[in-house]
Amino acid sequence: MRIVIVGAGQAAASMAARLRAGGHDGPLTVIGNEPTAPYQRPPLSKAYLLGQMGLDRLTLRAPDWWTDQSIALRLSETALGLDPVARVLRTDRGDHPYDALALTMGARPRRLSAAMGGDLPGTHVIRTLADVDALAPQLRPDARLVVIGGGYIGLEAAAVARKQGLQVTLIEAAPRILGRVASAETADLIRALHQAHGVTILEGAAISRITGTDRADGVALTDGRQIPADLVIMGIGVLPETALADSAGLALDNGIATDLSGRTSDPAIWAAGDCASIPHQGARLRLESVGGAIDMAECVADNLLGQPRRIALKPWFWSDQYDAKLQIAGLNLGHDHVVTRRGQGDHAASVWYYRQSRLIAVDALNDARAYMIGKRLIEGGISPDPALIPSLPDLRTLLT
């Protein structure tokens, strides 16, 4: 069976490795439009941007591994079209016939429109190695940075910039930071962390445009305020890469729609990673995380190997900001109650999410024990009385 994987990130690398380890000995091709072999994306906005991690540690597999596994890794190659009837993928370098095709193309960062100054020199996004390589030289001490967006990417970029000595203002249009992904209690913890490090956070601040003629020189707000800047980072979310799937007539719904095995509306085409959505609680869920990409990719690989199964969600996430680590277990979707537990040390706490008395997620800031115990409880279907969480002397007793 000829298997072609389009996209060369975490999901592609995990799928290819699982296929070979599981006994697939037929032709296997991985096609990516970047010049670099599959690499980790999370460290881009953290250790790599800080210069603490080199490209050799960023890549997911040693260069020889692809050859040793007889995987055709085709880099700097762009998919142009897909004929699902003939089962042929067309790229800028030729045609690739397939028996099974997997789409793992990830997502692309949102930018403000050109009319709002989103394409001015001095404006940046953070998604690829090239994005960060272009940004890093601009992080000069005392330079003025404006970060647009109070999600995790924007907050991580702000933390790196402060550590590099920049003056940082973060602007969030919504009433608070982390509005889409975390509780107000977690947002309060992260806000306090950044303010303690000297970041100015403006919430409920709508942007009129990025100003400047030849280069970005500031951000104008709709209330008339002008925030000066030497550079601007846009951390306003991502859009799943669906153009190729759309051109082939595949079903789209919050990304490329798949069933719980990863199969799309075409039985010969599969999808995994940030570009794909799966059914979850009557809606479509995209898991923008390393763990999600790996789990979905390995599920697809197993099905291609003739071992039918459905993805078993065990979501986990993390974010490094300054010397603090936020670890997240579970999904907080639909929570109706949270409790907060103070941890030991500065900015240490955990937020426990409940839905109808069921523990569904835990956010743990500088509290690895709370994270690990919460993760085990969630995976075991154990929901302790929320009234116990804030004052229980030892969380480990919840596991006994």
Helices and strands as residue ranges (DSSP letters): E 3-6, H 10-21, E 28-31, G 42-45, H 55-58, H 63-68, E 72-74, E 79-83, E 88-91, E 94-97, E 100-103, E 107-109, G 114-116, E 123-124, H 129-135, G 136-138, E 144-148, H 152-163, E 167-172, H 184-196, E 200-203, E 207-211, E 218-221, E 226-228, E 231-234, E 238-240, H 243-247, E 256-257, E 269-271, E 276-280, E 283-285, H 290-304, E 316-321, E 324-330, E 337-342, E 349-355, E 358-365, H 368-379, G 386-388, G 395-399
